[in-house]
């Protein structure tokens, strides 16, 4: 897929409405589509108009626009939102089922994603939710009680709530009788009288209840058995350390071998993602630890993961601190994690490795190059090496264009640091990767050849951005062997 990369000419997109009765299409008369994005499309309840959120190319100015579905003409701009860094609308508006003159708009305008009630004239009627947590999604409605049912999330977990549109009163989490910890998702009935509540917690692999949203009485539909029952398992701990700014709390997960001996010195591996829209340390099953983390702890490694600034579910300021300099502040926070590991008497500070994929591949490579005396071994999968090779909308949202931010692109281009490599670095890339194109890894290998440094390279033929199917077993064995050989 030849997508436009950051700084290139973008696609010119038009929006058509097809009428199955007349078998004819009309197109929205949105004007010149150059350097504009049309997102989050929704229908009016009477289907006579269409709503969408339009973004400028800089992605710092969003407009909620209403179009006539029969003529394609613009009927009005209802809401405008700007931010000096970026605005990131991710949810179409949703109309109240009992009142088609009102809709819910989601916004991070006060630092966290919350629900706002608007009239169809674009007038703000009230803010429905607020606090230092965020709404992850609207799940449904209870029309009889005039409630919006939604899922709320923070650094530690998520729960399903309802808020009364008239009074603004928020109900307790529906799962109050079962557990308030863990990661919950919800599926309400059409009436909103019941909700299917699925959750996991650090010690509960999966639980499904059906809950009455008024009385909170619940019936258990499934409580999964521990899939590791009978196995000798590692221990999992979570905690916080301070970010590189000295103020922000960051959550970490530490996995220790089952036969842990505090008198021994263990090698440690940091598993990292670190980018936007991802949270690695959760309040869910095993605190989000992956199978490979458990496997490696069984082989005698301390496994560590830290959600640095820039990652998800901690609010806008936490996320956008990385603006125009992707990978740099995140790296400083990961080094704080490495320092924490070194402070533990049972960690061998000279044997710290790092592994990640995609944005985590960028982080792995960046940490090996920026902090060559801290990290001894790295395995970077599908890494971003040069942000100017990345897809236009994501790349420019967080980095602006290479033309307007040359310094940022230069500082974040890992080819410029190729000469710093000291330890063992394995780059893994799929030859059909259409998310993070192979050009990233190939150009980095060339930079290393020019700089006379010696990374390793492995290609998985026939795969896209990740290695799936039976080859995934080979991938994890390959990664494991690299650490076994070098760490």
C-alpha positions in Angstrom: 0.0 0.0 0.0 1.7 3.2 -1.2 0.3 5.5 1.5 1.5 9.1 1.6 4.2 9.6 4.2 4.7 12.6 6.5 5.2 15.8 4.5 3.9 14.3 1.2 0.8 15.3 -0.8 -2.1 13.7 1.0 -5.1 11.8 -0.6 -8.0 14.0 -1.6 -11.1 12.3 -0.1 -14.7 12.9 -1.0 -17.8 11.5 0.8 -20.7 10.1 -1.2 -24.2 9.1 -0.1 -25.7 6.2 -2.0 -29.5 5.9 -2.2 -30.4 2.2 -2.7 -34.0 3.1 -3.9 -32.9 5.5 -6.7 -29.5 3.7 -7.1 -27.9 7.2 -7.3 -25.1 8.8 -5.3 -24.6 12.4 -4.3 -21.4 13.8 -2.9 -21.0 16.2 0.0 -20.2 19.7 -1.3 -17.4 20.1 1.3 -15.2 22.3 -1.0 -11.6 21.6 -2.0 -10.5 18.4 -0.1 -6.8 19.3 -0.3 -5.1 19.0 3.2 -8.3 18.1 5.0 -9.5 15.0 6.8 -13.2 14.0 7.1 -13.7 11.7 10.1 -16.3 10.3 12.6 -19.3 10.2 10.3 -22.8 9.8 11.8 -26.4 10.0 10.6 -29.1 12.3 12.1 -32.0 10.1 13.5 -34.2 11.2 10.6 -31.5 10.3 8.1 -31.9 13.7 6.4 -28.5 15.0 7.4 -25.1 13.7 7.9 -22.6 14.8 10.6 -18.9 14.6 10.4 -15.8 16.0 12.1 -13.5 17.8 9.8 -9.8 18.2 10.7 -7.2 20.5 9.1 -4.0 18.9 8.0 -2.2 20.2 11.1 -4.8 18.4 13.1 -5.1 21.2 15.6 -8.5 22.5 14.5 -11.6 20.3 14.5 -15.1 21.2 13.2 -18.3 19.3 13.7 -20.2 19.9 10.4 -23.8 19.0 9.4 -24.6 18.3 5.7 -27.9 17.9 3.9 -28.1 14.2 2.9 -30.2 14.9 -0.1 -28.3 17.9 -1.6 -24.9 17.4 -0.1 -24.8 21.1 1.0 -23.3 22.3 4.2 -26.0 23.1 6.7 -23.8 24.5 9.4 -20.7 24.2 11.7 -21.9 23.3 15.1 -18.7 22.9 17.2 -15.1 24.0 16.7 -12.2 22.9 18.8 -8.6 23.9 18.7 -5.4 23.0 20.5 -1.8 24.2 20.2 -0.5 20.6 19.8 -3.3 18.5 18.3 -7.0 17.7 18.5 -7.8 14.0 18.1 -11.5 13.3 17.6 -12.2 9.5 17.8 -15.9 9.2 18.3 -18.8 10.2 16.1 -21.6 12.1 17.8 -24.5 10.0 19.3 -28.1 11.2 19.5 -30.3 10.6 22.5 -32.8 7.9 21.5 -35.6 9.7 23.4 -34.8 13.3 22.1 -33.5 13.7 18.5 -32.8 17.4 19.2 -29.8 16.5 21.5 -26.6 14.6 21.0 -23.5 13.6 22.9 -20.1 14.9 21.8 -16.8 13.5 23.2 -13.9 15.8 23.8 -10.5 16.0 25.7 -10.9 19.8 26.0 -10.4 19.7 29.8 -7.5 17.2 29.6 -9.5 13.9 29.8 -12.0 12.5 27.3 -15.5 13.3 28.6 -19.1 13.4 27.5 -20.8 16.7 26.6 -24.5 17.2 25.8 -25.3 19.5 22.9 -28.5 20.7 21.1 -28.7 20.4 17.4 -28.2 24.2 17.2 -24.6 23.6 18.4 -25.3 25.0 21.9 -23.6 23.3 24.9 -26.3 22.2 27.3 -24.1 20.5 30.0 -21.0 18.5 30.6 -22.2 15.0 31.6 -18.9 13.5 33.0 -15.8 15.0 34.6 -12.8 14.0 36.6 -9.2 12.8 36.2 -10.3 9.7 34.4 -11.7 9.2 30.9 -14.6 7.9 29.0 -13.5 5.1 26.7 -16.8 4.5 25.0 -20.6 5.0 25.0 -22.1 1.6 25.4 -25.8 2.3 25.1 -28.8 4.0 26.8 -31.7 3.4 29.2 -34.4 5.5 27.7 -36.9 5.0 30.5 -34.5 6.4 33.1 -32.8 8.9 30.7 -29.4 7.4 31.3 -26.3 7.1 29.1 -24.4 3.9 29.8 -20.6 4.2 29.3 -17.2 2.7 30.1 -14.8 4.7 32.1 -11.0 4.0 32.4 -7.9 5.1 34.2 -4.4 3.9 34.8 -5.5 1.0 37.0 -8.6 -0.4 35.3 -12.1 0.3 33.8 -15.7 0.0 34.9 -19.2 0.4 33.4 -21.4 3.3 34.6 -24.5 5.2 33.8 -25.1 8.9 34.0 -28.5 10.6 34.2 -28.8 13.2 31.4 -31.3 15.3 33.4 -29.8 15.3 36.9 -26.1 14.6 35.9 -26.0 12.0 38.7 -23.7 9.1 38.0 -24.5 5.6 39.2 -22.0 3.4 41.0 -20.3 0.9 38.7 -22.8 -1.8 37.7 -20.2 -4.4 38.8 -20.2 -3.1 42.4 -21.5 -6.5 43.8 -18.8 -8.5 42.1 -15.7 -6.4 42.0 -14.6 -2.9 41.4 -11.1 -3.8 40.4 -10.0 -5.1 37.0 -10.7 -4.3 33.4 -14.4 -4.3 32.5 -16.2 -4.1 29.2 -20.0 -3.9 28.8 -22.8 -4.8 26.4 -26.1 -3.3 27.5 -29.5 -4.8 26.4 -31.5 -2.6 24.0 -33.5 -1.2 26.9 -30.5 -0.6 29.1 -32.1 -2.7 31.9 -29.4 -5.2 31.9 -25.7 -5.2 31.0 -23.4 -8.1 30.2 -20.3 -7.3 32.2 -17.1 -9.0 31.0 -14.0 -8.5 33.2 -10.6 -9.8 34.2 -8.5 -8.9 37.2 -4.9 -9.7 38.1 -6.2 -13.0 39.6 -9.4 -13.6 37.5 -8.7 -14.7 33.9 -12.2 -14.1 32.7 -15.6 -13.5 34.3 -19.0 -12.8 32.6 -22.0 -11.6 34.6 -25.4 -10.3 33.5 -26.3 -7.4 35.8 -29.5 -5.5 36.5 -28.5 -1.9 36.0 -31.0 -0.7 38.7 -30.7 -3.2 41.5 -27.1 -4.3 40.6 -28.2 -7.9 41.2 -26.2 -10.2 39.0 -26.2 -13.7 37.6 -22.8 -15.3 36.7 -22.7 -16.6 33.1 -19.0 -17.7 33.2 -16.1 -17.8 35.5 -13.1 -19.1 33.6 -10.7 -21.5 35.3 -7.1 -20.4 35.7 -5.5 -21.7 32.5 -2.2 -22.1 34.3 -3.6 -24.2 37.2 -1.1 -26.8 38.2 1.9 -24.9 36.7 4.6 -23.4 38.8 4.1 -19.7 37.9 6.3 -16.6 38.4 5.2 -13.8 40.7 3.9 -10.5 39.3 4.2 -7.2 41.1 3.1 -3.7 40.1 4.1 -0.3 41.5 5.0 3.2 40.5 8.2 5.2 39.9 8.7 8.8 39.0 9.0 9.8 35.4 12.1 11.7 34.1 10.2 15.0 34.9 10.5 14.0 38.6 6.7 14.6 39.2 4.6 12.1 37.2 3.9 8.7 38.5 4.5 5.9 36.0 3.1 2.4 36.5 5.3 -0.7 36.1 5.0 -4.4 36.1 7.7 -6.7 37.4 7.7 -10.5 36.8 10.0 -12.6 38.9 11.0 -16.3 38.3 8.9 -18.9 40.3 12.1 -20.1 42.0 13.2 -16.6 42.7 16.3 -16.3 45.0 16.9 -12.8 46.4 20.6 -13.7 46.9 21.1 -14.3 43.1 21.8 -11.8 40.3 19.4 -12.0 37.4 19.5 -10.6 33.9 16.5 -8.3 33.2 14.6 -7.7 30.0 12.4 -4.6 29.5 9.4 -5.2 27.2 8.4 -1.9 25.8 5.7 -0.3 23.5 5.7 3.3 24.7 3.6 4.9 21.9 0.2 6.5 21.8 -3.0 4.5 22.1 -1.5 1.6 24.1 -1.3 0.7 27.8 0.9 -2.3 28.7 0.4 -2.4 32.5 -3.3 -2.9 33.3 -5.5 -4.0 36.2 -6.6 -7.0 34.1 -5.4 -10.7 34.1 -1.8 -10.9 35.3 -1.7 -7.1 35.0 -1.4 -7.4 31.2 1.7 -9.7 31.3 2.1 -11.5 28.0 2.8 -15.2 27.5 6.4 -14.5 26.5 7.0 -12.5 29.7 5.8 -15.5 31.7 7.9 -17.9 29.6 11.1 -15.8 30.0 10.6 -15.4 33.7 10.5 -19.2 33.7 13.9 -19.2 32.0 15.4 -17.1 34.8 14.9 -13.5 33.7 13.4 -10.5 35.6 10.8 -9.1 33.1 9.9 -5.5 33.4 7.4 -3.2 31.6 6.8 0.5 32.2 4.1 2.8 30.7 6.0 5.9 29.9 4.6 9.4 29.3 3.1 9.4 25.8 1.1 6.2 26.4 -2.7 5.8 26.8 -5.4 6.3 29.5 -3.6 9.0 31.6 -5.0 12.1 29.9 -4.0 14.5 27.2 -1.1 16.2 28.9 0.5 12.9 29.8 0.1 11.8 26.1 1.1 14.9 24.2 4.3 15.7 26.1 6.0 13.8 23.3 4.7 16.2 20.6 7.3 16.9 17.8 9.9 14.6 19.4 8.6 11.1 19.4 10.8 8.6 21.3 12.8 11.1 23.3 10.8 11.8 26.4 9.6 8.2 26.3 13.2 7.0 26.3 14.1 9.1 29.3 11.3 7.5 31.2 12.4 4.0 30.2 15.9 4.8 31.5 14.3 5.7 34.8 12.9 2.1 34.7 16.3 0.7 34.0 17.7 2.7 36.9 15.0 1.3 39.1 16.0 -2.2 38.0 19.6 -1.5 38.7 18.7 -0.4 42.3 17.2 -3.9 43.0 19.9 -6.0 44.7 18.9 -9.1 42.7 19.2 -7.5 39.2 22.5 -7.7 37.3 22.8 -4.1 36.2 25.3 -5.1 33.4 22.8 -7.4 31.8 19.7 -5.4 30.9 18.0 -6.2 27.6 15.1 -4.6 25.8 12.5 -5.8 23.3 9.5 -4.3 21.5 7.6 -4.2 18.3 6.4 -1.4 16.0 6.6 1.8 18.2 8.3 -0.6 20.7 10.7 -1.5 17.9 11.5 2.2 17.6 11.9 2.5 21.3 14.2 -0.6 21.5 16.5 0.7 18.8 16.5 4.2 20.2 17.4 2.9 23.7 20.2 0.8 22.4 21.6 3.8 20.5 21.0 6.7 22.9 21.9 4.7 26.1 24.5 2.2 24.8 26.0 1.8 28.3 22.6 0.9 29.9 21.2 -1.6 27.5 23.3 -4.6 26.5 21.0 -6.5 24.1 17.9 -5.4 22.1 15.5 -7.1 19.7 13.5 -4.6 17.7 10.5 -5.9 15.6 9.0 -3.9 12.7 10.7 -0.7 14.0 10.0 2.9 12.9 13.5 4.3 12.2 12.7 7.6 10.4 9.3 9.3 11.1 9.4 10.8 7.6 8.7 7.3 6.3 5.6 6.9 8.4 1.9 7.3 7.4 0.8 10.9 7.0 -2.1 11.3 9.5 -0.4 9.5 12.5 3.1 10.9 11.7 2.0 14.6 11.3 -0.4 14.5 14.3 2.5 13.7 16.7 5.5 15.2 14.7 4.1 17.9 12.4 5.7 17.8 8.9 9.4 17.3 8.2 9.2 20.8 6.5 7.9 22.5 9.7 9.8 20.4 12.2 13.2 19.6 10.6 14.9 19.6 14.0 12.5 17.1 15.5 12.7 14.7 12.6 16.5 14.9 12.7 16.7 14.2 16.4 14.2 11.3 16.1 15.8 9.8 13.0 17.7 6.7 14.4 19.9 6.5 11.2 21.7 9.5 12.6 22.6 7.5 15.7 23.7 4.3 13.9 27.4 4.9 15.0 26.5 4.6 18.7 25.7 0.9 18.6 27.7 -1.0 21.2 25.7 -4.0 22.3 23.9 -6.7 20.4 20.9 -5.5 18.4 18.6 -7.8 16.3 16.2 -6.1 13.9 13.3 -8.3 12.7 11.1 -7.1 9.8 8.3 -8.7 7.7 8.9 -8.3 4.0 5.2 -7.4 3.4 4.9 -4.9 6.2 2.5 -2.2 5.0 2.3 -0.3 8.3 5.9 0.2 9.0 7.5 -0.4 5.6 10.7 -2.4 5.3 12.4 0.8 4.1 12.8 1.7 7.8 15.0 -1.3 8.7 16.8 -1.5 5.3 17.8 2.2 5.5 19.0 1.7 9.1 21.1 -1.3 8.1 22.7 0.9 5.4 23.4 3.6 8.0 25.1 1.0 10.3 27.2 -0.3 7.4 28.3 3.3 6.7 29.0 3.9 10.4 30.8 0.5 10.7 28.5 -0.8 13.4 27.2 -4.4 13.3 23.5 -5.1 14.1 21.8 -8.4 13.1 18.9 -8.7 10.8 16.1 -11.4 10.3 13.3 -11.2 7.7 10.0 -13.1 7.9 8.8 -13.6 4.3 5.0 -13.4 3.6 4.0 -11.5 6.7 2.7 -8.0 7.2 3.2 -5.9 10.3 3.3 -8.8 12.7 4.2 -12.5 12.5 1.0 -14.6 12.8 0.0 -18.2 12.6 2.5 -21.0 13.2 5.5 -18.8 12.3 4.7 -16.8 15.5 6.2 -19.7 17.5 9.4 -19.4 15.4 9.4 -15.6 16.0 9.3 -16.0 19.8 11.9 -18.8 19.7 14.2 -16.5 17.6 13.8 -13.6 20.1 14.4 -16.0 23.1 17.5 -17.5 21.5 19.0 -14.0 20.9 18.7 -13.1 24.6 19.9 -16.5 25.7 23.0 -16.2 23.4 23.8 -12.6 24.3 22.4 -11.7 27.7 
